[in-house]
Amino acid sequence: MMKVDARDLQTNETDDRRRINLGMEYANKRVTVAVGEVESDHPDEDELAAASRETSESAEELVKDWDAASDEAWSELDK
């Protein structure tokens, strides 16, 4: 089993071709890399669906509130 010193851990971003630049200190050397965690900059389909539902529900509430305010304003003008 390989031991890893926490000071040796690096967080790097991939480029558009999914490559990671380790740096010049690793040039012409054999390097073993382990992936400990992957974070995405893009939301997954479930997150997008949930956001869409929330937006739709918020829009429906806004329309109801606007209708009520509009009805109230028109009724005040009719007096």
C-alpha positions as CSV (number, residue, x, y, z in Angstrom):
1,M,0.0,0.0,0.0
2,M,1.3,3.4,-0.9
3,K,1.3,6.2,1.6
4,V,0.6,9.8,0.6
5,D,1.6,12.9,2.5
6,A,-1.3,15.4,2.5
7,R,1.2,18.1,1.4
8,D,1.7,16.2,-1.9
9,L,-2.0,16.4,-2.9
10,Q,-2.8,18.7,-5.7
11,T,-6.1,20.0,-7.2
12,N,-5.8,20.6,-10.9
13,E,-8.3,21.5,-13.6
14,T,-8.6,19.5,-16.9
15,D,-8.3,21.3,-20.2
16,D,-10.8,21.0,-23.0
17,R,-9.3,17.7,-24.0
18,R,-9.6,16.3,-20.4
19,R,-5.9,16.5,-19.8
20,I,-4.1,17.7,-16.6
21,N,-0.8,19.5,-16.5
22,L,1.2,18.2,-13.6
23,G,4.0,20.7,-13.9
24,M,7.6,20.8,-15.0
25,E,8.9,19.0,-12.0
26,Y,7.4,15.8,-13.4
27,A,8.8,16.2,-16.9
28,N,10.3,13.0,-18.3
29,K,9.4,11.0,-15.2
30,R,7.0,8.1,-14.7
31,V,4.1,9.4,-12.6
32,T,1.3,7.4,-10.9
33,V,-1.9,9.4,-10.4
34,A,-4.9,8.6,-8.3
35,V,-8.2,10.4,-8.6
36,G,-9.6,11.1,-5.1
37,E,-12.6,13.2,-6.0
38,V,-14.2,14.7,-9.2
39,E,-16.3,17.9,-9.2
40,S,-18.2,19.1,-12.2
41,D,-18.6,22.7,-13.2
42,H,-21.9,21.7,-14.9
43,P,-25.1,20.7,-13.1
44,D,-26.3,17.2,-13.8
45,E,-29.7,16.4,-15.3
46,D,-31.4,15.9,-11.9
47,E,-30.2,19.3,-10.7
48,L,-31.4,20.9,-14.0
49,A,-34.8,19.3,-13.7
50,A,-35.2,20.4,-10.1
51,A,-34.2,23.9,-10.9
52,S,-36.7,23.9,-13.8
53,R,-39.5,22.7,-11.6
54,E,-38.6,25.4,-8.9
55,T,-38.6,28.1,-11.6
56,S,-41.9,27.0,-12.9
57,E,-43.5,26.9,-9.5
58,S,-42.1,30.4,-8.7
59,A,-43.4,31.7,-12.0
60,E,-46.9,30.3,-11.2
61,E,-46.8,32.0,-7.8
62,L,-45.7,35.3,-9.3
63,V,-48.5,35.2,-11.8
64,K,-51.1,34.6,-9.1
65,D,-49.6,37.4,-7.0
66,W,-49.6,39.7,-10.0
67,D,-53.2,38.8,-10.9
68,A,-54.3,39.6,-7.3
69,A,-52.4,42.9,-7.3
70,S,-53.7,43.8,-10.7
71,D,-57.3,43.1,-9.8
72,E,-56.9,45.1,-6.6
73,A,-55.4,48.1,-8.5
74,W,-58.2,48.0,-11.2
75,S,-60.8,47.8,-8.5
76,E,-59.4,50.9,-6.8
77,L,-59.4,52.8,-10.1
78,D,-63.0,51.9,-10.7
79,K,-64.1,53.6,-7.4
